[in-house]
Amino acid sequence: MSDHASYWKANVRLMIICLVIWFAVSFGCGILLFEPLNAIKLGGYKLGFWFASQGSIYTFLFLIFFYAARMNKLDAEHGVNE
């Protein structure tokens, strides 16, 4: 496998992992598991409400920084860093 193909494969795998995590948190915890999560309180608010309103946003922000850090490492491994 060429270096370009392995770089692209690792990049796509990282994007898919990040998107699956974001989908699981935003759709899964914010919509599908809303009712069971409401039985748990977080800072005085029901956890299902928190995930629907704030949790998916915080997860998305975390994933942005995680993706940037992993891509910098991946770029350095494949010699395409800036």
GIGI-V246504 format. One line per field, one symbol per residue. ss: DSSP state (@ for helix, = for strand, . for the rest). A space follows every 50 residues. Layout:
ss=???
//
This chain:
ss=..@@@@@@@@@@@@@@@@@@@@@@@@@@@@@@.@@@@...==..==@@@@ @@@@@@@@@@@@@@@@@@@@@@@@@@@@....
//
